[in-house]
Amino acid sequence: MTRRIVVVGGDATGMSAANTALRHGGTEAYEVVVLERGHYTSYSACGIPYWIAGDVTDRDDLIARSPEKHREAGIDLRLRTEATALDLEKQAVSYRAVDGDGSDGILEYDDLVLATGARPLRPPLEGIDAEGIFGVQSLEDGEAIIKALAGSDARRAVVVGAGYIGVEMAEAMLQRGLDVTVVDRAPEPFTQVDPDMGALVREAMTGMGMTVLTGTPVEGFDVGDDGWVRAVRTADRTLEADVVVLGLGVRPNVDLARDAGLTIGESGGIATDVRMRCLGHENVWAGGDCVQTHHRLSGRGVAIALGTHANKHGRIIGTNLAGGYGAFPGVIGTAISKVCSLEIGRTGLGEAEATAAGFGFVTATIESSNVAGYFPGAEMMTVKVLAEQRSGRLLGAQIVGRANAAKRIDVFATAIWNGMTAEEMTFSDLSYAPPFSPVWDAVLVASRKATKAVEANSPASPA
């Protein structure tokens, strides 16, 4: 008997779950219906800033699989169709046509997959709905920004927020030739790293010609008679703007789930078990940016919006839908970004996170070159390591530097994932040749310094 799987959301998690289930079970076993409110499926939202900057020349380069390809695989994909309500008792999804063509209705399901993603933060400030103020979440958002800049005489861009999207969009605006001002309420930009590392990011952005205003909350926006934004207001200044980009982060999109009575976790994401099944519901699954996942170090529920996790969630859900077994092992918060030539990487816990989790820890910060110091092109990077007091277990690492610096974070991520200590990392057999690293790579130097800090700050156990 054919089972109907209804998927809400047609990007990474949703389409991965749909395709994985069909690949294992086939169209004879499963009827898969996907509801997607947008125009596109299976695209790289992370690539949008680089498309806007011009590094990626064609929008379609960001699309991994087109709607036509999904339909050829046997998926009933319905674009511009929005789920409006869930009836978990009747196992039904109410939906409507976004463009209002009257094709509204109700779909019954045997299994339901929620892949509703996340929503950009858009605070209720005066003028926030003006033309020329953009979020960056979907391909439609990217198209709107490119269209607004094409053929205009825009000269001044203000980016509100200095997280991942904020710094990447600051780079995009700079590459398009605009004067860029970045405004953030935090003491330093890029709060995903500790403030001392964020200060390095600010210094580098300033050196690139950007104006970076930290500790500066935005209070509102001035709007012209034509409805277009004219300026960004803070407590002590008015920043003229021809275009404004909001990079304030995202929150899990859980309205449908909450309204239906599904459990929402401490992070604001949908709570699931390790198989990505919604708590208390055998046939309701959720994954991607809308869910809460388990942090392997802190033990807490976290909502981390990354395509890497979303694709893994989808594959796990699809495997379970097809009668197999898949379990998501959690996250440690590994991420990487860049702003022009500056690279930023982080994994594990920062100081505030480690403190909140109750860890006793030491830190070690070093500077080292990316290649042998005598080799052409050598540039410096800063590496910071957190290790647990007494045990020396690695808890976190952060890297800020230039060429070929940030991907070293993956070495730390692998070590932290597997519970290694700073001392064990110190003697890891890493590759070496002058064009790639010094004989003592920055990873090893930082780990060695962290080992010494552990030894110096580990009091004996009480008698």
N, C-alpha and C positions, 0 to 999 in steps of 0.2 A: 504494500500500500504506500502510495507516494505521500511524503510528509512535506508540508509547506513551511518554509523558513522565510520569515519577513525580516528584512534588515532595514533599519532606519539610519541612513547616512551612507554615502557612496564614495568615501575616500579610503584612506589606508586600511583601517580596521574592517570596515564594512565589506569592501570588495575583496580583501584578503580572506575573510571568513567565508564569504559566498563562494569564491573560487576554490578554496580548499575543501569545503564540503562537497562541492560538485565533482572535484577531481577524485575524491575518495569514493563517493557513492554514485555519481552519475545522475543524469536527468530522470532516469526511471525511478530512482529512489527519492529524489528531492525536487520540489518545485521551489525555486528561490526568487523572491520578489524584493527588489531594492527600491526604497523611496529616497530620493535625493532632491533637496530643495534648490540646488544650484544648477549651473549649466554643464559642469565638468565632473569627471570622476578620476580617482587614482592619480592625483597630481602632487607635486612637491611644493607645499606651502613654504618650506624652508628656503626654496630657491627664488621666491618672489623678489626679495630685495636685490638680488643679483640680476634679475631680469630688468627691474626698474633702473638699475645702475648702467645697464648695457653690456654687462659681462655675458649674459645669456641673451641672444639676439631674438629668439622666437619663443613666443608663449608656449607653443606646442612641444618645445623641448622639455618643458616641465611636466608634461603629461606622460605618465608611465604606460597607461593603457586607456584607450578611448572608450566611450560608451558603446561604439559599434563592436569593438573587440569583446567586451563583456557580454553583449547580446549574442554574439556568435558562439560564446561558450555555454549558452543556454540560460542566461540570467534574464529575468523579466525586470529590466531596469527602467524606472520611471523618473525622468528628470523633471525639474521644476514642480516637484510634488512633495508637500510638507506633511509630516505626521503631526496631528493636532492633539490627539489624546490616546491613552492606552487603557484598555479594560482588561486587567489581568485575570479577572474571574471568568470572563467570557472568551478570553484569549483572542482579542480583536484590537486592531489599530484603526483609528479614524484618521482620514487624510483629506487634504484639499489641494487643488491646483493653485500654485503660487500666482500664476498669471490670470486666474479667475475665469478659466474657460468652462467651468461647470463640472469638470470631471472629479467631483468629490465623492467620497465613499468610505466604506469600511472593509478592512481585510481581516479575515480570521487567520490564525496561525497555529502551527504545532510547536514551533520554536520561534522565539523573538530575539533579535540581536540589536542592541542599542549601541550605535557608533555615532553619537550626536556631536562629538568634538568639543571644542571650547569656544568661548566668546571673548573678544577683546574687551578689556576694561574701558568703559566710556563714562567717566564720572559726570554727575549732573551739574555741570558748571554753566554759567551764563554764556550763551552763544555756541555751545558745543555742537549744535546741529547745523551750523553754518556750512555753506558750500566751501570747499577748499580745505576742510578738515577730514583727514583720511585715517582709517584703520588699515591694518595690513594683515589679513587673515585668509583671504580667498583669492583665486585668480581674478574674480570680478573686481576686487579691491585694487589689485595691481593694474588692471586695465583702466580703472578710473583715474589712478594717479598718472599713468603714462599719457592718457588722453588730456588730462588737465595741464600737463607740462608741455605737451606738443603744441607748437604754434603760439605759445604764450610768452610774455616777456617777464616771467617770474624770475626774481633775483634773490629773494630771501626765503629760506626755509627754516621753520622752527620745529624741532623734534621734541615732543613732550614724553619724557621717560628715557632712561638710559640702560635698559636691560638688553637682552639679545636683539630684539627687533629694533629697539631704539638706536643702538650703535651701528647696526647693519644698515638701517635706513639713513642715518647720518652720513655714512660712507656713500650710499647711493646718491644722495642729494649733492654731496661734494663732487662726486664724479660727473654729475650732470651740470656742474659749473655754478651752482647756487652758493650763496653765503649761508653758512649753517650755524645755527645756535641750538644747543642741546640744553634742555631744562629738566632737572630732576630734583625731587624733594629730599632724596637721600644725601648723606654727607659726601659720598663718592659715587661715581657711576658704576654700573655693572655690579649690583649688590649680590650677584651669584658668587662673587669672590669676597674675601675679607677686605675691610677698608684700606689696609696698607697696600694691598695689591690693586684695589680700585683706584688708589691715588696714582699708580703708575699708568693706568688706562687714561685717567684724566690728563695727566701731563703729556701723554703721547697724542691724544686728540687735540689738545691745545696746540701742540707743535705742528699738527697737520693743517692748522688754520681755522679750526672750529672754535667757536665760543662755547664754553662749557660752564653752566651755572648750576652748582649743586647746593643743596640745602635751600632750594627755592621752589616752593609749591606754586602751581598755577592756580589763579583765582577766577579766571574767566577769559573770554575772547571778545574782541571788538569786531563788529560786523558792519560792512558797508551797506548802502541803500540797495545794492544789487544782490544782497544776500551772501556775498563772498567774504570770507574772513579777512580782516585787515591787520589784526595784532593779537598778541598773547599778553595777558595781564598777570603780573605777579604783585606781591605786596609792595615792592619798592621800584618797579619799573614797568614800562610798556615796550614790548618787543614787536616791531613792525614785521609783518609776515605776508608773503604772497601765497604760501602754502604751509599747512601744518600737518605733521604726521604724529599720530598717537602711538607710542610704543610703551604702554603702561602695563603690558602683560596681559594674560588671559585667565579666565576662570572656567572650570568645567561647565558645560552646557547640560544642566540636569533638570530643567523645568519639567519635561515630560515625565521623567523618572520620579521626581518628587511628587508631582501631582497624582501619579498613579499609586503612590504609597511605597515605592522602593526605598531601601535604606540608603541614606546619604552619609558618608563617612566624615571624620573629623577634618579632613582636608577640603571638603566641599565636593568631592567626587563620589560617584556611585560606588557603594561597597560591594565587593565580589569575593568569592572564595578563590583558591589558587587556580581553579580551572576557568576562571572568568565568568562564573555563574553568579547571578545576583542573589544575595542572601535571602533564603527562604522561598526561592522560586526555581523549581527544577528545570524549567524550559525557557528561562529568560536570562540572556547573556549580555555582557557589556564589556567594551574595551576601548582603548585609545585615550584621547584627551579628556573624555568625560568621566573617567573612572579614578578611583583611589587605588594606589598600589602600595606594597609593603617595602619600606626602606630596610635593607639588610643590616645596616649598622645601628640606626637609631631605634629600630623596631616600630616606628610610627607609620601611620598612613600618610602618603604624600600624593599630590597630584602634579605630575611632571608631563608637560605637553611636548612630546618629541615623537617624530615619525618612526624612530627606531623601535620604541615601545609599542606604538600603534600597530605596526606591521606584525610584530611578534604576537601581540594579543589576538589579532585577526587569525593568524595561522593556528594558534592554540584553540580558539573558539571553533574554527572550521573542523579541526581534527576531532574535537569532542562532539560536535554535531553529527559527525559521520560515524560515531561509535568507537572512536579511538580514545586515547588518553593523552592529554596535554596539560601541563601545569606551568604557570608563570612563576619564576623563582624570586622575583623582586627586583629592586633597582638600587643603585648606589649614587645616583645623581651625576653621572658622567656627561659632560657637555663641552662643546668647543665652539668658538666664534672668532670673528676678526673684525677689525675696523681699519680699512686700508692695509697698511703693511704690518699692523700690530696684531698678533695672535694671542688668544686667551683660551686657556683650558682649565677645567676643574673636575674633580671627582671626589666622592665621599662626602665628608662633613667639613664645613667651615668652623671657625671658632665659636660663633654664636650657636650653631646647630649642635656642636659637640657639648657645649655647656648645657644647652637645654635638654639634651639626652642624658645628662648626668655623668659624663665621662670626666676623669682626670686625664689631662693630656699635656704634652709639651709641643712646642713648635720649633721649626728650624727653617731659616730662609737663607738662600745662597744666590750668588750671581755666577753664571758660567757662560761660555761661548757655545754656539750651536755646532761648530766644527772646531778642529784643532786651531789654536790661536794664531798660528803662523799661516794658515790656509786662506787663500783669497775668499773674501765674502764673509769672514767670521763676524758674527754679531752676538750681542749679549742677550741673555734671558734671565729672568728672576723666577726661582722655584721655591715654593713654600710647602712644607710637609707638616702634617699633624700626626702624632703617634701617641698611643695610649700610655699613660704613666705606668711604670713598672713592667708591664708586659711587652711594651714596645710595638704592639700591633699597629699597623698603619691604619689611620682613620680618615685621612684626606690629603689631597694635594692640589696645588694651584700653580699655574704657569702663565707668565706674561712675558712675551718676547717677540722677536722678529722671525725671519724665515726659518721654517722647520723646527720651531720651538714647541708649539701647542700639541702636536700629535704625540709628543712624548707622554702626554697625560694618559694615553692608553696603556702604557707600561705600568703606571701607578694603578690604573683601574683594574688591570688583571691581577696585580698583587693584592689589592684590597679585596677584590671579589673572592680570592682564595685564602684570605686570612693571614697573609705574610706579615712578618715583623720588619721594622726598619733595618735591623741587622741582617736579616735574610736577604733583603733587597740589596744591601750594600755589596754583597758578594754574588749577585746574580750574574750569569754569563751573558752579558749583552754584547752586541756586535760592535766592532770598532774598526774604523779606518779614518784617516785625517779628513777626507772630504765630508764625513758624516757626523763625527763627534770628536771631542778630546778623548784621550786615552781613559780618563775618568769622566764618563758622561755626567751631565748635570743631574740626571736621575740618581746616580750612584753617590755623587757628592752630597746632595741634599739628604739622602738616606743615611749616609755616614754621619752627617752633622746631627740628624735627628736621633741616631743611636747614642751619640755622646750626650745629648740633652736628656735622654731617658735615663742613662746611667747616673748623671749628675743630679737628677731630680726624683730619685726613687728611694724614699725613706724605707728603712727596714720594717718588717711587719712587727706589730706590738707583741710583746712576750705573752 
